[in-house]
């Protein structure tokens, strides 16, 4: 059996970067498309794990997780109108994946 986990490398803007894991390639791509501190090229990829039994991952973001988090943040007062508009575009793209 094989299980594939997709990732998007996020830039923290201070010289550091870290991967965020997703359940699908589309979620990783959308994450890259809407980064605040992006890269000059896409920084997505995947890990395929071969196994014989059930495996589970903590911290893998699902479509539901992404939508729930964005809906909770989208109207927070500290985001500018431009940031909120960008978040609304991302939310619309995520909802197309349902």
C-alpha positions as CSV (number, residue, x, y, z in Angstrom):
1,X,0.0,0.0,0.0
2,X,1.2,3.6,-0.7
3,X,0.1,6.8,1.0
4,X,1.1,10.2,-0.4
5,X,1.2,13.4,1.7
6,X,1.7,16.7,-0.1
7,X,3.5,19.7,1.3
8,X,4.0,23.5,0.7
9,X,7.1,25.2,2.1
10,X,6.2,28.4,3.8
11,X,8.6,31.4,4.1
12,X,8.5,33.1,7.5
13,X,10.2,36.2,6.1
14,X,13.1,36.0,8.7
15,X,15.3,33.5,6.8
16,X,13.4,30.5,8.0
17,X,11.1,28.2,6.2
18,X,9.0,25.1,7.1
19,X,6.7,22.6,5.4
20,X,3.0,22.4,6.0
21,X,1.5,19.1,5.0
22,X,-1.8,18.6,3.1
23,X,-4.1,15.8,2.1
24,X,-4.0,16.8,-1.6
25,X,-1.8,18.3,-4.2
26,X,-4.5,21.0,-4.9
27,X,-4.4,22.2,-1.3
28,X,-0.6,22.5,-1.3
29,X,-0.8,24.5,-4.6
30,X,-3.5,26.9,-3.2
31,X,-1.4,27.4,-0.1
32,X,1.6,28.4,-2.3
33,X,-0.6,30.7,-4.4
34,X,-1.7,32.7,-1.4
35,X,1.5,33.0,0.7
36,X,2.2,36.4,2.2
37,X,6.0,35.9,1.8
38,X,6.2,33.7,-1.3
39,X,9.1,32.3,-3.3
40,X,10.3,32.9,-6.9
41,X,9.0,29.5,-7.8
42,X,6.6,26.9,-6.5
43,X,7.8,25.1,-3.4
44,X,5.4,22.2,-3.2
45,X,6.1,18.5,-3.3
46,X,5.0,15.2,-1.9
47,X,6.2,12.2,0.1
48,X,5.0,8.7,-0.8
49,X,5.2,6.2,2.0
50,X,5.0,2.5,1.3
51,X,3.5,0.5,4.1
52,X,1.7,-2.7,4.9
53,X,-0.7,-1.5,7.6
54,X,-2.7,1.5,8.6
55,X,-0.7,4.7,9.2
56,X,-1.9,8.1,10.4
57,X,-0.4,11.6,10.4
58,X,-0.9,14.3,12.9
59,X,-0.8,17.8,11.4
60,X,-1.9,17.0,7.9
61,X,-4.3,19.8,6.9
62,X,-7.5,18.6,5.2
63,X,-9.8,20.7,3.0
64,X,-12.2,21.1,5.9
65,X,-9.3,22.3,8.2
66,X,-8.2,24.9,5.6
67,X,-11.8,26.2,5.1
68,X,-12.6,26.3,8.8
69,X,-9.4,28.2,9.7
70,X,-9.8,30.7,6.9
71,X,-13.5,31.4,7.7
72,X,-12.5,32.0,11.3
73,X,-9.7,34.5,10.4
74,X,-11.3,36.3,7.4
75,X,-13.1,39.0,9.3
76,X,-10.6,39.7,12.0
77,X,-10.1,43.4,12.6
78,X,-6.3,43.4,12.2
79,X,-6.3,42.3,8.6
80,X,-6.3,45.0,6.0
81,X,-9.1,45.1,3.3
82,X,-6.5,43.9,0.8
83,X,-5.6,41.0,3.0
84,X,-9.2,40.1,3.5
85,X,-9.9,40.3,-0.2
86,X,-7.0,37.9,-0.8
87,X,-8.4,35.6,1.9
88,X,-11.8,35.6,0.2
89,X,-10.2,34.6,-3.1
90,X,-8.4,31.8,-1.5
91,X,-11.6,30.7,0.3
92,X,-13.5,30.7,-3.0
93,X,-10.8,28.5,-4.6
94,X,-10.8,26.1,-1.7
95,X,-14.6,25.7,-1.8
96,X,-14.4,24.8,-5.5
97,X,-12.5,21.7,-4.4
98,X,-15.5,20.3,-2.4
